[in-house]
Amino acid sequence: MIGNSGRLSVSHTAPACLRSGWARGIAAALALVLFLSVSVALAKEKDKLPARYRDWLEKDVVYIISKEEKDAFLRLARDEDRDKFMDEFWEIRNPTPGSPVNEFKEEHYRRIAFANARFGSEWVANGWQSDRGRIYIILGPPGSRQFFTSGGQVYPIELWFYTANEPSLPPFFYVMFYQKEAMSDFRLYSPYIDGPDKLVRASGAENNPRNAWKFLHDFNPELAKASLTLIPSEPADINSPRSMTSDGMLMKIVNLANDKFHKERIGLQRRLREQVTARLSPDLPALKVATLPLRDALGENFIHYSLQIDEPQNYALGSFKDKYFLNLEVQVRVMDAQKKLIYETTRQAVTYYEEKDLADVRSRPLSFEDRLAVLPGNYELEFLMLNRVNRVYYRASASVRVEPAAVPALTLGRPVLVQHCEPSTSSEDPFSFGGTRCTPQARHEVAPSANGALSLLLPVYLDPAGVAAEAPPLKLKYTVGRLDRSPQNKVVEDSLDRKRFDRFGTLLVGKSIHLQDLPPGSYLLSFQVTDPADGHSAGSTLPFKIAGSSLPPPNLLTSASLLQDGNNGNNDFWRGLCSLAQNAPDQAINFFTHALERSPQHDRARAQLVKLYFARGDFNRVASLFSPDGITKAFDLEAAQDLIASLDKLGQLKQAIQAAEQAIALPDPAPQLYEQLAGLYDRSGDKSRAERAREQARRLTEQKRQAKSDSK
């Protein structure tokens, strides 16, 4: 917690598993972030600051200013520069740039005042310094706030539920605080470091996480689940090793100002404000994302995604003569679970409307749908959508798991809400399967009405060996419960015929759950599927609200190049890059080869094959990839050097020189290419050209060195 010393601390006693060196390393990394506080020894420059600037830095913005911004502020020598910096700091975050009323700034100081009024105590005099105050200031008021005591059987606990307002965080999550000693303040709970036994006083629970969890489960299942994971959509089992996912999320929250994605957003807002040519939408929640991994009839995996803006006033239309149009550009970054880039792609979409339809168009939400070629695995996706009409950017992110063709055990995928479904016109349309195309709903809200229903798609995965006609059907139970601990629950049960699963052991279940008898509020939909044949079960959850109003069908845009990706080799190329990310070079070679077979001009696939074959010493294969077009801009430095070296090793000196001359003719050639070309000229006997090439290499090297020095 953040106590009088200002230090954020976690449980004093770590679980026994932290005795291993690996676990201690992870715990240390977590503690390094969690122990960030306002009382860390300040730099000398900060000590010299006048009081009002020091208070602004140490108190007002301590949780929301990045290290780079803090360092820049400390380097300022004049008060007028500091005042200007402070004004710009708030204006960059202003949701309405130029407005005399900065809603972000007002909300921030309101949160500080609330934290001081509600979370101060005799142990932490200033509420903003407490754990609860810090989280409240960073994230704002929770969607729901629950208190637990159980007559002394559990330590005092607060459980806060949030709907994410930051793309770096899960869509829905909990934050938990508990009071370990009577003479102490509430501290932040860590599922990995603390564990359920730190929450329970009952006999038999001390230092026994399993017994503590059982007590919590009997007392309140929601609290028991949160003691294992703070992310409702993450599977949790007391018998499994503790997950670090929740603690990673806490790391992001307490250090959100220095989160890469957060800093990129602020940096982009700053640059766009300076350029005055485009701006990032300050209302980041305006862009929502829904994802659904699907496997087509050929067994190829895609991640289908939908980027949605629910409020029509948040996007603009352009006009041309008597037509109106939407013009979008979407950049997608596909990364592995460690956020290492696998590939990125840019998509375009334009659609036109008649003037007579304008009023109807302006009343509808906006949805951009597309799909990404991938392989089974875990992925992190980042989206940047540009409305080219008014130059406004929107950002979103998502975590997606793509299950393999044969799962080892019964598994549930992440459910997706849908507005409606209709017959599809093409199997390649986004969110199309089995002759049906569905429109997903990224907003987890259902409007209260007499015939209201929650419509969803739920992927179920089964070992193909278990798809046997003689085995009994699977049992699927849906449970709808209130997040405010109301005893009112709605339970719906179904059976799943094994014959409905495809040859890969996959079934996409469509379901509508009627909600007309439930009042408005926050709910949690729980799924549990059980295989009677072996008793194995799997579960998942989906938080949602009954609130707001129904959305009309969206103005739907899809990528102009969607139907071309299969024919031009792009899908194979992207799967090849996924193979490389999964350290499967043989598989990558197959995909890149298929890409070239589909499109002989696919030089990005050609360049990847060059590098893979060169690494194996297969110089003949590399030389065979030397096309009439030679080395193009699709070749990076490594691929160009590998192709040139392979031709040289095979004694094809003339072709090697030709390839090298093509490489240096491209924009911004590397000095290494001139050095390589100089060696080829030497062996051909052309000493004059060799010397000119070396001189050019020296000149480029000096230019790069000077540019690097100037940048410092």
N, C-alpha and C positions, 0 to 999 in steps of 0.2 A: 504494500500500500504506500501512499504518499503520506508520511506522518509529519511530525513537527520538523524533522530533518529534511523534509521534502523528498524523501527517497521512496521510490516505488518498489515494493517488495512482494514476494510470493511466499508460499508456505515455508515455514522454517525447516520442516522435515521432508526431505525428498523421498519418493518411493524407492524400494530396494533395487529396482531395475536400474536406477541411476548409478549403481556401483560400477557398471561396465564403462570402459573408457569411451566407447561410442556414444552411449547415452549421456555420459557426463559432458561430452563435447557439445551435443545438441542442447542440453540444459544450459550450458554456459553461454551458448549463442543466444538462447532465449533470454537469459538473465541479462546479457549485455544490453539488450534493447529495453527490457522491462525495468532496468534500474536507471534509465534516463530520468533525470529529475531537474527541478529548478534550483537545487542546491549544489549541483556539480560545480567544482572550482571554476570560477569565471576567468576569462582571459584578462590580461592587464588592461586592454583597451576598454573592456566593459566597466572595470573599476573606475576608470577616469570619466565615464559618462556623467553628465548632469543627472540629477535624481529622476526627472520626469522621463528622460529617454531610457534610463536603466529600468525604471518600473515598467515602461512599455515593453521592453525586451524580455524582462524576467517574469512578468506577471500577465500583462494584457495578451500578448501573442505567443507566449512560450510554447503552447501546444500546437500552434498552426503555422509557425514560421519555419522554413527549411534552413538547413545548415548553411547553404550557399547564400540565402538572403541575410541570415544573421551575420555571416562573415563580411558581406558587402556593407551592411549597416555599420559594423564596427570599424571599418576602414575609413568611414566618413569623418572629416575633421571639423566641419562647420555645422552649426545648429541649423542654418537655413537648408543645408543639404539633407540633414536628418529629417527635417520637417517635410521636405519634398519627397524623401523616400517613404515616409509614413503615409503621406497622401496617396502615393502611387501604389503602395502595398494594399491599401483598401480599395482603390479604384480598379485594380486588376481583378479583384474578386467581386466587384459590383455586378449583380445580375442585370442591372439596367445601366450600362455605361453612360456617363454624362449626367445621370440623374442626381439632383441635390440630396436625395434620400437614398443612402446606401443600405439596402435591406440586409445584406450579409453582415456588415459592420454592426448594425443595430441588433441583429439576432445574436451575434457573438457576445456582445456586452450584456444582453439579456440573459444568456446562458451563464455567464460569470456571476451575475447578480443572483440568479436562482441557486446556483451551486453554493454560494456563500450563505444564502438564507436557509437552505435545506440540509446541507451536508457538513456544516461546521460542527465541531464537538469539542469537548474538553481535551481530547487527544489530538485533534487536528483543528486548530483555531480557525483557519481560513478554509472554507468549504472547497474552494477551487483547487486546493492542494491535495485533497483526498482522492482515493481511487475512484469513488463514485463521481466526484466533481470533475475529475479529468475526463472520464468517459462521457459524461453529460456534455461537457464543453466541446469535445471533439465531434460527437455523434448527434447531439441534440436529445430531445426527449424521446424515450422509447415508445414503441407502439403499445406495449402493455408492461406493467410492472407488478410483480407478485411478491408476497412476503410469506415466509415459512418459519414456524417455530416448533410446532408439534409438542407443546407442553414440555419442552426441555429435552426431548429425545433427539432433536437435531439442533445444531448451532443456528442462530439467527441467519437467515438467508434472504437475499433479494435476487430475483430472476427477472432480467429485463429482456424484452423481445424487440428486435429491430428489423425493419425493412430497409435494405441497404440504400444509401444515398451516394455511395462511392463505388465506381466501377471496379476498384481493387478488391472489394469485399464480396462475400457470398450474397445472393439475393435476400436471404433471410437468415438470421442468426440470433443467438442469445448472448448475453453477457451476465455473469453471475458474480455476486459478492457474498462474503460470509464473515461473521464476527467470531473469531476463534476464541478470544478471551473476553471476559466481561469488561476489563479495563483496556479496551483497544477499539479501534475504529474498524469499519468494514473494509476488507481487503479483496482484491481481485482474485477470482478463482481460476486456477489452471487445471484442466482435466488431466494433463500429462504429469505435472509435478505434484499436484495435490491429490487428486483421486477421491472417490466417493467416501472413503473412511475419514477424510478431514472434515466432512460435513455432519457426521452422525455421532451423537453422544451415547446412543443406546448400547447396552451391554452386548459384548461379542463383536462389536464393529470396529473397535480400536485396532488400527494397523491390519485390518482385514477388509480389503476393498470389496470382496465378493459378498460378505455378510452385510456390509454397509449398503451396497447397491440393492440387495434383496429388501432391506428395510425401506430404502427410498422408493423402490418399485411398489411395495405394498402401500406406502404412504401417499405417493403421487408419481405415476409413471412418467409424466412429462419431466419432473425434476430428476428422476432417475436417469432418463435418457440424456438430459443436459449435463449430468455429472460425468458422462463418458464423452460426449461431444456437444459443442455449442452450436453445431450446424445441423438443423433438423433433417436435411436431405442426406446426411452422411450416415451410412449404416454403422451401428454400434453394438458391440457384444462384450459383456463383462469377461467372457472366457477368451477373448482375443487380446493380443498385445495393444497397449494404449496407443491411440493415434496422436500424431503431432499436428494434425490439420488445424484443430481449434487453437492450439497455442501459436501456430504460425499466423492465424488470423488475428490473435491478440497482439502479436508483434507488429502487424501492420497497423492496427488501430492506434496503439500508443505511440507509434512513430509514423503516423500517416502523413505528416508534413514532409517527411523525407522519402515517402514511397515513390518509386520510379514513375509509376503511372500518374500519380498526383502531381509530381514535379513537371512531368511532360505537359500536363494540362495547363498548369500555371505558366510554364515557359511559353507554350503556344499562345495563351491568352495575352501574354506580354508582347510577343512578337507581332501578333495580329493587331494589337492595339497600336503598336508603333507603325505598322505598315498601312493600317486603315484600309485594307483591301478585303479582308475576311475576318471573321471572328468565330471563336469557339462558343457554342451555346453554353451559357453559364448554368442553365437549367439541365444539368446532366441527366436527372431522372426522366427527362422528356423522351429519351431514346431508350427503349426496352428491347431485349433480345430473347427470342425463343429458339431452342435448338432441339433437333431430333436425329439421332444416328439411324440410318436405314441401310439395308443391304438389298440391292436390286436382284432381278431374277438370275443374273450371271454370277452372283456372289460378290459383287464389287461394293465396297463400303463408301458411303457418303455421309457427311454431316450436313443436314438441311438446316438452314437458319432463316429467321425472319427478324428484321430490324423494324421497330414500330414506333411511331409518334402518335399518341392517342389524341392529342389536342390539335385540331386543325389550325388554330392560330399560331402554332409553333413551326409551321413551315409555309413557304411562299411559292406561288405560281408565277411563271413568266408569261408574257404575251408576245405574239408575233403575227402581225396583220390581224386576221379575224380568228386566230387560234390561241388557245392557252395551253401551257405545258408544264410538266414537272421534269426536272433534269437533275439526276443524282449521279454522284461518283462515290463508290464505296471501296475503301482500301481494307484488306483483310490480312492480318498477320497470323499464321498458323505456327504455334510453338509446341514444344514438348512439355512434359509436366514440370520441368525445371525452368521453363520460359526461355529456352534456347530456340532461336528462330529456325524453323524448318523451311517454310516458303512464305511468300507474300504475293498477293495478286490484287489487281485493281479492276473493278467492274463498273460498267456504265449502264445507265437506264434512262430512257426518255419516253414519255407518253404524252399524247396531245388530246385536248378536249374541245368540244364545241362551246360556243358562248351560251347556248341554251341550257347546257348542262353545268354551267359554272357554279350556280348556287348549290346544287347537289354535291358537286366535287368539293367545294369549300367546307361542307358540313361533315365530311368523312375523315377518319384517321388515315394515316399513311403507313404503308407496309412495303418494304423491299425484301424480296425472297430470292434465295439462291442456294447452292449446295457446294460443298468442298470435297474433293476426292482425297480420301485418306486410307489408312490401314487400321486394323484394330490397335488400340492403345489409348493413352490418356493425353488430352490436348488442352492447351490454353489458347483461346482465341481473342484477338483484339480487333475491334472494328472502328473505322473512322469514316463517317458518312458526311459528304459535302453536298449541300444544296447549292448547285451552281447558279441558281437564279439570284439569290441574295448573299452568296458566299458565306454561309453559316455552316460551321462544323458541329457534328454531334459524335459522341464517343460511347462505346459500350464494350463489355468484355464478357466472356463466358468460359466455364470449365466443362469439358465434355469427355465422357468415356465411351469408346467404341468397343463393344464386346467382340471377342473372337468368334469364328464360325461354330466352334464347339466348346461351350463352357463346361468346366468340370463339375459344376453343381448348379442347382436351381438359383436363378438370379433375376432380380427386378431392375429394370432400367429406370431412368428419371422420367416421371410422368410429364405430359405436356397438355395444357389446356387448349381447347379448340373452340372457335366460334361456330363453324359449320363445316360440313363436308358435302362434296358433290362429285359426280363422275369426272374423271380426269381425261384430258384430251391427249396426253402424252405421258409415257412412263418416266420421262426425263424431267417433268415438271417438279419443282420443289414441293416437298410434303405430299408426294404421290406414291401410292402403294396399292397393289391389288385392284387397279382400275378406279381408285378413289383418290381425290385430292382434297386435303383438309386445309382450312385457314387457321393457323395457330393463334393463340391469344397470349401475349407475353405478360400482360397485366393480370395479376392473380386476384382478380375481383369478379364477383358475380352480383349483378343488380338484384335487389330484393323485388320480388314480384310474385303474383299468385301462381305462376307456372314456372318459377325459376329453377334452373338445373345447372349442375356443374358437368360440362362435357369434357372428356379428356381421352388421351391415348396413353396407354401403359405398355411399354415393351417388357415381355417376359421371355427369358432365355432358359433353355433346358438342354441337357446333354442329349444329342441326337439319339444316343443308344437308349435313352429313356422314353423316346417317342414310340410307344408300342400300343397297338390297338387293344390288346387284352388287359392292359393296366388300367386301373380306375382313373377317372378324370381328376385334374388338379382342383383344389379348393382355393378360391380367392375371396378374401373378406375386405370390405371397405368400411372404415370407421371414421365418422365425422364428429369431432369434439371441439368444444370451445377452448380458447387459449386462456380464458379467465377462470378456469377450474370449475366451470359450471358442470353439474352432473348430467346435463342433457346431451346425450350422444345419439347418433343415427348410425345404424349398422346395416349394411347391404352385403349379401353373400351370393357368389356365383360359382359355377364350375366351368373348367376349361377342358374341353375335349382334346386329347392328345393328337387326334387326327388333324386338328387345325394348325398345328405347328408345321413350319416348312422344313425342308430337308436339312437346314442348318440348325434346327432346334429353336427357331425364333417365332414368336407370336406377338403381333401388335393388337392389343385389346382396346376396343373402343367402348366407352361407357358413359352414360348420362345418369347422374345422381340427382334426384329431385330434392330441392331445398326449400320448397314453399312453406314448410312448417317450422323453419328456423328463423330466428330474429336476426337483424343486422349485427355484425360484430366480427371479431377475428377468430378463425377456425384453423384446425389442423386435420387434414385428411390423411389417415394412415392406411397403408396397404399391407396385406399379409397373404402370401401365396404358399400353399402347403402341398407337398406331393405325398399322398397317402401310401404310395408304394414303398417309400423308405422313411417317411416321417420328416424329411428335410423341409425347411421353410425359409423364406426370404421376405424381407420387409422394406418399405420405403415410406416417406412422408411428403406431404405437399401443404405448406401453409397457404391460406387464402382468406379473403374477406368477403362478407356479404355487405356491399356498400355501393354507393355511386349509382350510375345509370348505365343502361345497356349501350354498347357501341354499335353503330351501323357498320355494314361491310366496308372494309378499307379501300382506298385508292391503291391498287396493287401494281407494283412494278417488279419486273424480273430482269436479270442481266441479259444484255443483247447478245452476249457470246456464250450463253448457257448451252445451247444446242450444238455449238461448234467444238466444245472442249473434248468430246469423245472422238470426233473425227480428226482433229488437228493434233492429237497426241498429248494435249495438255494434261488430261486426267492421268495418263500413264506416267508422264514426267513428274507430276506432283506425288504420285505414289512411289516413284523411284526415290524422291527426296525423303519421303517418310521412311523408306527402307534404310537409307543411309543414316537417318536419325536413330533408327533402331539397330544399327550395326549389323545390317544384313546385306553385304555387298553383292552377293550372288543374285538375290532377289532384285536389288536395285538395277543390276545389269539387264535383267529380263525386262523390267519396266521401261528403262531408257531405250532398249532395243525396240520394243513395241512402239514407243513414241516415234522413233525414226522410221519405222515401217509404215506407220500411219501418215507421217509427214516428213519426207526426206529433207525438208528445209528446217527442221526443228534443231537449230544449232545449239540450244541450251542442253538438250539431251545428248547431242554429239560431244559437247565439251565435257559433260560428266562421264561419258564412256571413255573418253581419252584419258582422264585422270585415273579411272578405275583400272583400265587395262595396263596403263603405264606402271601403276603400283604393283602389278603382278609380273612385270617384266615381259609382257606380251606385246612387243614392239610392232610385230606384223599387224596385229589387230588395230593398234593405234594408227599405223600408216594407212590402213584401209579406210580410216575415217577422214582422211584428207580429201575433202570434197572440192569440186571445181570452184566453189565460192571461197575456199581457203579459210583463213582465220577471220572470224567476224567479231563484232562487239559482244557477242554472246560468250566469247571465251574470256575467262579471267586470266591473270598472269600465269597461274600454275598450269592451266590447260594449254595455253599457248606454248610455254616452255617444254611441256611434256611432248606435245606433237612435234615440235621442232627437233627435240633431242632424239625422238624415236626415228624420224626420217634420217637423221645424221648417223645413228647407230646402225641402220640398215644399209649404209653406204649411198643413200639417195641424197647426196650433197646438194645437187641443183634444186631439188624439191624442198630441202630444208631451208636453203637461202630464200627461196620464193615464199615459204611460209613465214619466215622471220621478217622479210620485207613487208608482207601483208600486216603483220602484227604491229610493226612500228608506225605504219600508216594510219592506225586507228587513233582516235583522240586520246590524249594524255598517256602516251606509251611509258612504260617503266624503264629505268636505266638498265635493269637486268637484261632486257631484251636486246638492247644495243650491245651489251657485253657479249651476249650469246651470238649475235650476228657477227661481231668482230672476229670471234673465234672461227666461224664458218668461212668468212672472207680470207682469213689466214690460211686455212687448209686448201682453199681454192687458188691461192697464190696472189690474191688481190690485196697487197699490203696497204695500198693507198686508201681503199675503202675501209679496210680494217681499222686504220688509224683514225679516220673520220668518225667511225662508229664509236670508238673508245672515247674520243673527245666529246662526242655528244652524250655518252653515258656519264662522263665526269661532270659535264655542265648540268645535266638533269639532277644528278646526285647533289650538287652544290645548291641548286635551286630549291630542292626539297628540304635540305638541311636548313637553309636560310628561312624558308617559310615556316618550318617547325619552330625555329628560334624566335621569329617574329610573333608567332601565336602565343608564346609564353609571356 
